[in-house]
Amino acid sequence: MKIPALVLTVLLVMSLVACGGSGGNVPSGGGSSEVSSEAGSGVSSSEESGEAQPESESETSSEASSVSPGGASSSTAAGPASQGNESVSSQAQSRDTQVEDMKTNIVVFGDFRLVPNREGSTERQKRLYQRYKEVGEKYNCTFQNKTTLPCQVLVQFDYNIMRKDPTVDIFCLRMDQDMAFKSEQYLYDLSKVLDVKAENFNRDIIEMYTDRKTGSVYAFAGYEFGPQSFIVFNKSIFDRCGVEYPYQYVKNNTWSYDKFLDLAQRITNNAGGVKGFYGIANDPAVSSFLFGFGGSLYYIDSGGKYRSGLSKPETVQGLQFIRDLNAKHKVTKLPEIGVPEAAINNFEAGSVAMAYITADQLPLLQNMGDDYGIVPCPKMPGVKDWPNSMESCYVMVMPRNIDPERAKLVGKVFSEILKPLGTPEEQKRWIEEEYKNRCRDNESVEMLKLIGATGPRITNASVVAPRVYYSLMYNDLARALRGDNDLAVTLQEYDYIMQDDLNRINSGK
């Protein structure tokens, strides 16, 4: 006897209710699950924290949660008891989630939390959360953010492209990871889906990732405000050695490289009878130091052409100073070549008194509490502004195998999301508010205001001159700055290499 479809449906639903089943668990792309928020935000995440946090590999590959406009929360994994009722639960779910299935789930993957998963406590976090909610409602979409370790971004990108499995719409990565991505063979031309001339996109990033010959654009980002690079110092080491904090020198505008070296030498040479500390953690990220001397790795001339800065006297003086810190003055603890994190790790471990870091590394010092202070990088008397550079910032790319219609939607969505949340003054005030949450030292907060008085200079040599950049990190230039190679000979060689890389950009190749 045939059972009418309506009766069968009723029986199935009654059976599901009797078993305590729920119709809210709907798998979404890439093995993740879509979860609606009571706040109806349209925002998603794979973490409970509002900060950018790396996951373990197992957490990254297993599951993530997402939030969609106007719904209720549900779990991300079905228990063993549900395996025998797959057809029952799927039919019940199809009724309750018919509207949700029509939403587009935009997946973002990277080692930085682009999508907030909750409203947050600061004004900036609240506005950003609201922006995602409004854009999600306007375009009928949800957002899913998977954060992971930097190396896993490359693995997932390879999986998407090489296996033709387009489960991720946006990859968010640091510019110093970009060498694996910078190819039209792998990246979608964003000029097809974005108004790349719009003011909400960072012009420096757009220009760096534009193919001058074809006009294709392969990466985009919003604007960053506030301090991005600075010196941190360990208060306990300074106190034990009887060395004054450098705040006073910044306030009276005498924070020079001579003062910087003097503090490092006194600590390294056992000031106060205290032994076992180094003055400085050596780091290959040198741009802010060079700016303090008035130099740079490269520059753009009056005709708009890229030129090598390695032969400029100011640049040579800055690089010589960095070399002398170790080779001559012996005040640095040398990290292993090719391990950029070693400098900040040595500082956090308490073996060095000072270190150069970037803003995104501040969370790594959370275990130090308020035992560290912040001051700008030093500068020469003739240099006007305190150095404030971005060795690397986060950029967004789309994989080339993304569906063109989907790419149009993603382009529209992020064009709106990256519109300014407020005026530049508000942006700076919000960032200062967030730094106050991390720095319980009021003087350090004042230092950050001084550093952020001018916008950061984006100085990523991995884009414009990759061979020089990687030599600074891993090869001949890194060894020259340690004192292992002859600096003058190495600079002469790499000045030629730098200009050769820049000529390719100048010619549009």
C-alpha positions as CSV (number, residue, x, y, z in Angstrom):
1,M,0.0,0.0,0.0
2,K,1.4,3.4,-0.9
3,I,1.6,6.0,1.9
4,P,0.6,9.5,0.8
5,A,3.5,11.9,0.7
6,L,1.9,14.3,3.1
7,V,1.3,11.5,5.7
8,L,4.9,10.3,5.3
9,T,6.2,13.7,5.9
10,V,4.1,14.2,9.0
11,L,5.3,10.8,10.4
12,L,8.9,11.6,9.7
13,V,8.7,14.9,11.5
14,M,6.9,13.3,14.4
15,S,9.6,10.7,14.6
16,L,12.3,13.3,14.5
17,V,10.7,15.3,17.3
18,A,10.2,12.1,19.4
19,C,13.9,11.4,19.1
20,G,14.8,14.9,20.2
21,G,16.3,15.8,16.8
22,S,17.0,19.3,15.5
23,G,16.7,20.7,12.0
24,G,19.3,23.4,12.4
25,N,22.5,21.5,11.6
26,V,23.2,22.2,7.9
27,P,26.6,21.4,6.5
28,S,28.2,24.1,4.4
29,G,31.1,24.1,2.0
30,G,34.5,22.7,2.9
31,G,33.3,20.4,5.8
32,S,32.2,23.4,7.9
33,S,28.8,24.1,9.4
34,E,26.7,27.2,9.2
35,V,25.5,28.6,12.5
36,S,23.1,31.4,12.9
37,S,23.6,34.1,15.5
38,E,20.9,35.3,17.9
39,A,22.2,38.8,17.1
40,G,21.5,38.1,13.5
41,S,24.9,39.4,12.4
42,G,25.8,37.7,9.2
43,V,29.3,37.3,10.6
44,S,31.2,34.1,11.1
45,S,34.3,32.6,12.6
46,S,36.2,29.5,13.7
47,E,37.2,30.9,17.0
48,E,35.5,32.3,20.1
49,S,38.0,35.2,20.5
50,G,37.6,38.5,18.7
51,E,41.3,38.7,18.0
52,A,43.3,37.1,15.2
53,Q,44.5,33.8,16.5
54,P,46.2,30.9,14.8
55,E,44.7,27.5,15.2
56,S,46.3,24.1,15.4
57,E,46.4,22.2,12.1
58,S,43.8,19.7,13.4
59,E,41.4,22.5,14.4
60,T,41.8,24.2,11.1
61,S,41.1,21.1,9.0
62,S,38.1,19.8,11.0
63,E,35.4,22.5,11.3
64,A,34.5,26.1,11.6
65,S,31.4,28.0,12.5
66,S,29.6,30.7,10.7
67,V,26.9,33.3,11.5
68,S,24.1,34.3,9.2
69,P,21.4,37.1,9.4
70,G,18.3,36.4,11.5
71,G,18.4,32.9,13.0
72,A,19.2,30.8,16.1
73,S,22.4,29.0,17.1
74,S,23.0,25.3,16.3
75,S,25.8,22.8,16.9
76,T,28.5,22.1,14.3
77,A,28.7,18.3,14.5
78,A,26.1,15.5,14.6
79,G,26.4,12.7,17.1
80,P,26.6,9.0,16.4
81,A,22.9,8.5,17.0
82,S,22.1,10.6,14.0
83,Q,23.9,8.4,11.5
84,G,20.9,6.0,11.3
85,N,18.5,8.8,10.6
86,E,20.3,10.7,7.8
87,S,17.4,10.6,5.4
88,V,15.0,11.6,8.2
89,S,17.1,14.5,9.4
90,S,17.9,15.8,5.9
91,Q,14.2,16.0,5.0
92,A,13.3,17.8,8.2
93,Q,16.3,20.1,7.7
94,S,15.3,21.0,4.2
95,R,12.1,22.5,5.4
96,D,13.6,24.5,8.2
97,T,16.6,25.8,6.3
98,Q,15.1,26.4,2.8
99,V,15.7,30.1,3.2
100,E,19.2,29.7,4.6
101,D,20.2,27.4,1.7
102,M,19.5,30.4,-0.6
103,K,22.1,32.5,1.1
104,T,25.7,32.7,-0.3
105,N,28.3,31.6,2.3
106,I,31.4,33.6,1.6
107,V,34.5,31.8,2.9
108,V,37.6,33.7,4.0
109,F,40.8,31.7,4.8
110,G,44.0,33.1,6.3
111,D,46.2,33.7,9.3
112,F,44.4,36.9,10.2
113,R,40.8,37.4,11.4
114,L,39.3,39.5,8.7
115,V,35.7,38.7,9.8
116,P,34.7,39.5,13.4
117,N,32.7,36.8,15.1
118,R,31.2,38.9,17.8
119,E,30.4,42.6,18.4
120,G,33.5,43.3,20.5
121,S,34.0,45.8,23.2
122,T,35.6,48.8,21.4
123,E,33.8,51.3,19.2
124,R,35.8,50.1,16.1
125,Q,34.9,46.5,16.7
126,K,31.3,47.3,17.1
127,R,31.2,49.3,13.9
128,L,33.0,46.6,11.9
129,Y,30.6,44.0,13.3
130,Q,27.7,46.1,12.3
131,R,29.2,46.7,8.8
132,Y,29.3,42.9,8.1
133,K,25.8,42.5,9.4
134,E,24.4,45.2,7.1
135,V,26.3,44.0,4.1
136,G,25.3,40.4,4.7
137,E,21.6,41.4,4.9
138,K,21.9,43.6,1.7
139,Y,23.5,40.8,-0.4
140,N,21.8,37.9,1.3
141,C,25.0,36.3,2.3
142,T,26.9,34.9,5.3
143,F,30.6,35.0,6.1
144,Q,32.8,32.2,7.3
145,N,36.3,33.0,8.6
146,K,38.8,30.2,9.0
147,T,42.0,31.3,10.8
148,T,45.1,29.2,10.7
149,L,48.9,29.1,10.8
150,P,50.6,31.0,7.9
151,C,52.0,27.8,6.4
152,Q,48.5,26.3,6.2
153,V,47.3,29.2,4.0
154,L,49.7,28.0,1.3
155,V,48.6,24.4,1.8
156,Q,44.9,25.3,1.4
157,F,45.6,27.6,-1.6
158,D,47.4,24.7,-3.3
159,Y,44.5,22.4,-2.5
160,N,42.0,24.9,-4.0
161,I,44.0,25.6,-7.2
162,M,45.8,22.4,-8.0
163,R,42.8,20.1,-7.2
164,K,40.3,22.5,-8.7
165,D,38.3,22.6,-5.5
166,P,37.1,26.2,-5.1
167,T,35.9,26.1,-1.5
168,V,37.5,29.4,-0.5
169,D,36.5,32.8,-2.0
170,I,39.1,35.0,-0.3
171,F,42.6,34.2,0.9
172,C,43.9,36.7,3.5
173,L,47.7,36.7,3.8
174,R,50.7,38.7,4.7
175,M,52.5,40.3,1.9
176,D,55.7,38.4,2.8
177,Q,53.8,35.2,1.8
178,D,52.9,36.6,-1.6
179,M,55.6,34.9,-3.7
180,A,53.6,31.7,-3.8
181,F,50.6,33.7,-5.1
182,K,52.0,36.4,-7.4
183,S,51.1,34.8,-10.7
184,E,48.2,35.3,-13.1
185,Q,48.2,31.5,-13.4
186,Y,46.7,31.3,-9.9
187,L,45.0,34.6,-9.2
188,Y,41.8,36.1,-10.3
189,D,42.0,39.5,-12.1
190,L,40.3,41.7,-9.5
191,S,40.0,44.6,-12.0
192,K,37.0,42.7,-13.4
193,V,35.1,42.8,-10.2
194,L,36.4,45.7,-8.2
195,D,36.5,49.5,-8.8
196,V,40.2,49.5,-8.0
197,K,40.4,53.3,-8.2
198,A,37.9,53.7,-5.4
199,E,39.2,55.5,-2.3
200,N,38.4,52.7,0.0
201,F,41.2,50.5,-1.5
202,N,44.8,51.0,-0.4
203,R,46.5,52.7,-3.4
204,D,50.0,51.4,-2.5
205,I,48.7,47.8,-2.4
206,I,46.8,48.2,-5.7
207,E,49.9,49.6,-7.4
208,M,52.2,46.9,-6.1
209,Y,49.9,44.2,-7.3
210,T,49.0,45.7,-10.7
211,D,50.5,44.2,-13.9
212,R,51.6,47.3,-15.6
213,K,51.5,45.7,-19.0
214,T,48.0,44.3,-18.8
215,G,46.4,46.4,-16.1
216,S,45.3,43.3,-14.2
217,V,45.1,43.6,-10.4
218,Y,45.8,40.6,-8.2
219,A,45.5,41.8,-4.6
220,F,43.6,44.4,-2.6
221,A,43.4,45.7,1.0
222,G,41.9,48.5,3.0
223,Y,43.8,51.3,4.7
224,E,45.8,50.9,7.9
225,F,46.0,53.7,10.4
226,G,48.1,54.3,13.5
227,P,51.5,53.0,14.6
228,Q,52.8,49.9,12.9
229,S,56.4,49.5,13.9
230,F,58.4,50.4,17.1
231,I,60.9,49.4,19.7
232,V,59.8,47.5,22.8
233,F,61.9,47.3,25.9
234,N,61.9,45.0,29.0
235,K,61.2,47.1,32.1
236,S,62.5,44.5,34.5
237,I,65.8,44.3,32.7
238,F,66.2,48.1,32.6
239,D,65.3,48.3,36.4
240,R,67.7,45.5,37.4
241,C,70.5,47.1,35.4
242,G,69.7,50.6,36.7
243,V,69.2,52.0,33.2
244,E,66.7,54.7,32.6
245,Y,63.6,54.2,30.4
246,P,64.0,55.9,27.0
247,Y,60.7,57.8,27.3
248,Q,62.4,61.0,28.3
249,Y,64.6,61.0,25.2
250,V,61.6,60.7,22.9
251,K,59.8,63.5,24.7
252,N,62.7,65.9,24.3
253,N,63.3,64.7,20.7
254,T,66.8,63.4,21.5
255,W,66.0,59.7,20.9
256,S,68.9,59.1,18.5
257,Y,70.9,56.1,17.4
258,D,73.7,57.1,19.7
259,K,71.3,57.0,22.7
260,F,69.9,53.7,21.5
261,L,73.4,52.2,21.3
262,D,74.4,53.6,24.7
263,L,71.5,51.9,26.4
264,A,72.2,48.6,24.6
265,Q,75.9,48.8,25.6
266,R,75.3,49.5,29.2
267,I,72.9,46.5,29.5
268,T,75.1,44.2,27.6
269,N,78.2,45.2,29.6
270,N,76.7,44.2,32.9
271,A,75.4,47.6,34.1
272,G,74.6,47.4,37.9
273,G,76.6,44.2,38.1
274,V,73.8,42.3,36.4
275,K,75.0,39.7,33.8
276,G,73.5,37.6,31.1
277,F,71.5,40.1,29.1
278,Y,71.9,41.4,25.6
279,G,70.9,44.9,24.7
280,I,69.1,44.2,21.4
281,A,67.4,41.3,19.6
282,N,68.7,41.4,16.0
283,D,66.1,41.3,13.3
284,P,66.3,41.4,9.5
285,A,63.3,43.8,9.2
286,V,65.3,46.9,8.6
287,S,63.0,49.4,6.9
288,S,62.2,51.6,9.9
289,F,65.8,51.7,10.9
290,L,66.7,52.9,7.4
291,F,64.0,55.5,7.5
292,G,65.4,56.8,10.7
293,F,68.7,57.5,8.8
294,G,66.8,59.0,5.9
295,G,67.5,55.9,3.7
296,S,65.4,53.2,2.1
297,L,65.7,49.9,0.2
298,Y,64.1,51.5,-2.9
299,Y,62.3,54.7,-3.8
300,I,60.3,56.2,-6.7
301,D,62.0,59.0,-8.6
302,S,60.4,62.2,-9.9
303,G,59.5,60.4,-13.2
304,G,57.5,57.7,-11.3
305,K,60.2,55.0,-11.8
306,Y,61.4,52.6,-9.1
307,R,65.1,53.0,-8.2
308,S,67.4,51.1,-5.9
309,G,68.2,52.8,-2.6
310,L,71.0,50.5,-1.6
311,S,73.7,52.9,-2.9
312,K,72.3,56.0,-1.2
313,P,74.7,57.2,1.6
314,E,71.8,57.3,4.1
315,T,70.9,53.7,3.4
316,V,74.6,52.5,3.6
317,Q,74.9,54.4,6.9
318,G,71.8,52.7,8.3
319,L,72.9,49.2,7.2
320,Q,76.4,49.8,8.6
321,F,74.9,50.7,12.0
322,I,72.8,47.5,12.0
323,R,76.0,45.5,11.2
324,D,78.1,47.3,13.8
325,L,75.5,46.4,16.6
326,N,76.8,42.9,16.3
327,A,80.1,42.8,14.5
328,K,81.6,45.8,16.4
329,H,79.6,46.5,19.6
330,K,78.5,42.9,20.4
331,V,75.2,44.1,21.8
332,T,72.9,41.8,19.9
333,K,71.7,38.2,20.4
334,L,71.8,36.8,16.9
335,P,68.8,34.7,15.9
336,E,69.1,31.8,13.5
337,I,69.1,33.0,9.9
338,G,65.8,32.3,8.3
339,V,63.8,32.4,11.5
340,P,62.2,35.9,11.6
341,E,60.3,35.1,14.8
342,A,63.4,34.4,16.7
343,A,64.0,38.1,17.7
344,I,60.6,38.5,19.2
345,N,60.8,35.1,20.9
346,N,64.1,36.1,22.5
347,F,62.6,39.3,23.8
348,E,59.5,37.6,25.2
349,A,61.8,35.0,26.9
350,G,63.6,37.7,28.7
351,S,67.1,37.3,27.3
352,V,67.3,40.7,25.6
353,A,66.4,44.2,26.7
354,M,65.1,45.7,23.4
355,A,63.6,44.5,20.2
356,Y,62.1,46.0,17.0
357,I,58.6,44.6,16.4
358,T,55.5,45.3,14.3
359,A,52.0,46.0,15.6
360,D,50.7,42.5,14.7
361,Q,53.3,41.0,17.0
362,L,52.1,42.8,20.2
363,P,49.7,39.9,21.1
364,L,52.8,37.6,21.4
365,L,53.8,39.7,24.4
366,Q,50.6,39.1,26.4
367,N,52.4,36.9,28.9
368,M,54.6,39.8,29.9
369,G,51.7,41.8,31.2
370,D,52.8,45.4,31.7
371,D,56.5,44.5,32.0
372,Y,57.3,46.1,28.6
373,G,57.3,49.6,27.3
374,I,57.1,51.0,23.8
375,V,59.1,53.8,22.1
376,P,59.6,54.8,18.4
377,C,62.5,53.6,16.4
378,P,65.3,56.2,16.8
379,K,66.0,58.8,14.1
380,M,68.8,61.1,13.1
381,P,68.4,64.8,14.0
382,G,67.6,65.8,10.4
383,V,64.7,63.3,10.0
384,K,61.4,64.9,10.7
385,D,58.9,62.1,11.6
386,W,59.3,59.1,13.8
387,P,59.8,56.0,11.6
388,N,56.5,54.2,11.1
389,S,56.7,51.5,8.4
390,M,54.7,48.4,7.5
391,E,57.2,45.7,6.7
392,S,54.2,43.7,5.7
393,C,50.5,44.1,5.8
394,Y,47.6,41.8,5.1
395,V,46.2,41.6,1.5
396,M,43.3,39.7,0.0
397,V,43.4,37.6,-3.2
398,M,40.8,35.5,-5.0
399,P,41.8,32.1,-6.5
400,R,41.6,32.1,-10.3
401,N,39.2,29.1,-10.4
402,I,36.5,31.0,-8.5
403,D,33.2,31.1,-10.5
404,P,33.0,34.5,-12.3
405,E,29.5,35.3,-11.1
406,R,30.5,34.4,-7.6
407,A,33.6,36.6,-7.9
408,K,31.3,39.6,-8.9
409,L,29.3,39.1,-5.7
410,V,32.4,38.8,-3.5
411,G,33.8,41.9,-5.2
412,K,30.7,43.9,-4.4
413,V,30.6,42.7,-0.8
414,F,34.1,43.6,0.0
415,S,34.0,46.9,-1.8
416,E,31.4,47.9,0.7
417,I,33.0,46.3,3.7
418,L,36.3,48.1,3.1
419,K,34.7,51.5,3.0
420,P,35.9,53.7,5.8
421,L,34.2,52.9,9.1
422,G,34.8,56.5,10.2
423,T,37.0,59.6,9.6
424,P,40.8,59.2,9.8
425,E,40.6,60.9,13.2
426,E,38.1,58.4,14.4
427,Q,40.2,55.5,13.0
428,K,43.2,56.7,14.9
429,R,41.2,57.2,18.1
430,W,39.8,53.7,17.8
431,I,43.2,52.2,17.3
432,E,44.6,54.1,20.3
433,E,41.6,52.7,22.3
434,E,42.6,49.2,21.3
435,Y,46.2,49.7,22.2
436,K,45.2,51.0,25.6
437,N,43.6,47.5,26.1
438,R,47.0,46.0,25.5
439,C,49.4,48.6,27.0
440,R,48.6,49.4,30.6
441,D,51.5,51.8,30.6
442,N,50.1,55.3,29.8
443,E,53.5,56.5,28.6
444,S,53.6,53.7,26.0
445,V,50.2,54.8,24.8
446,E,51.5,58.3,24.4
447,M,54.4,57.0,22.5
448,L,52.1,55.1,20.1
449,K,50.2,58.4,19.4
450,L,53.5,60.0,18.4
451,I,54.4,57.2,16.1
452,G,51.0,57.1,14.5
453,A,50.9,60.9,13.9
454,T,51.7,60.1,10.3
455,G,50.4,57.2,8.2
456,P,52.6,54.1,7.9
457,R,54.8,53.7,4.9
458,I,54.3,50.3,3.2
459,T,57.8,49.0,2.4
460,N,57.4,45.4,1.2
461,A,60.5,44.5,-0.8
462,S,59.1,41.0,-1.4
463,V,56.8,42.5,-4.0
464,V,59.0,45.0,-5.8
465,A,62.4,43.3,-5.3
466,P,62.0,39.7,-4.1
467,R,65.6,38.6,-4.6
468,V,66.9,41.4,-2.3
469,Y,64.1,40.8,0.2
470,Y,64.9,37.1,0.6
471,S,68.6,37.8,0.8
472,L,67.9,40.1,3.7
473,M,66.0,37.4,5.4
474,Y,67.9,34.3,4.5
475,N,71.1,34.8,2.5
476,D,74.1,37.0,1.7
477,L,72.6,40.3,3.0
478,A,71.5,38.6,6.2
479,R,75.0,37.3,6.8
480,A,76.5,40.7,5.9
481,L,74.4,42.4,8.6
482,R,75.6,39.8,11.1
483,G,79.2,40.6,10.2
484,D,79.9,37.3,8.3
485,N,80.2,38.9,4.9
486,D,81.8,42.1,3.6
487,L,79.0,44.6,3.6
488,A,80.4,46.9,0.9
489,V,80.9,44.1,-1.6
490,T,77.5,42.6,-0.8
491,L,75.7,45.9,-1.2
492,Q,77.4,46.6,-4.6
493,E,76.2,43.2,-5.8
494,Y,72.6,43.6,-4.5
495,D,72.3,47.2,-5.7
496,Y,72.6,45.8,-9.2
497,I,70.1,42.9,-8.4
498,M,67.7,45.4,-6.9
499,Q,67.7,47.7,-9.9
500,D,67.3,44.7,-12.2
501,D,64.1,43.6,-10.3
502,L,62.8,47.2,-10.4
503,N,63.5,47.6,-14.1
504,R,61.1,44.7,-14.7
505,I,58.4,46.7,-12.9
506,N,59.3,49.9,-14.7
507,S,59.0,48.1,-18.0
508,G,55.7,46.4,-17.1
509,K,57.0,42.9,-17.2
